[in-house]
Amino acid sequence: MSEEQPYKVKYADGKPVLESGHYCYYIPEMPESSDKGEYRPSIVVENEAGHFPLDFTWGKDKEIAKQCEREKNKELGLAEWQVALIILSSMGKGM
């Protein structure tokens, strides 16, 4: 997870609006302990290291959180293979 966000996530019509680049929603495999067992979605930006947690959760049920992730990425027009590529592009950057 990135300590420092290089830009501010803004919202328009309930969707994150980024200055540039493709992005997707991401749910980590395990919830953060600080979230009391709830799954907090993050934004992953293509070719940017890490992920950027949002300020809300999608509950304690992993399957429901993953379904929300799929629905939100579908709203962005992304197929699952495109989401996988965006996530892969964020791994290992800045190391």
C-alpha positions, 0 to 999 in steps of 0.5 A: 500500500502506498504511504503517499498518494500522488494525487487526490481522488475526486468524486463525480456522480459517485465515481472516482475521477482521476487526473489520468490513467486507467484504474480499477477497484480492488479488494484485498484478500484479507481485511485490514485489522484497523477496519474491524474485519470489514473489506475496504476497497482500494483504487489501483492505477495502471502503472502506479505502485500499490493501491489507494484505500477509499474511505468506506467499506463493503462489509465483512462478507468477502464474497459480497465485497468481491461482487461489489468489486466486479460490479464497479469495475464492470461500470467502468467498462472493464473486463476481468482480464483488464482488471488483472492487467491493471493490478499486475501493472501496479506490482513491483513498481517503485521497488 
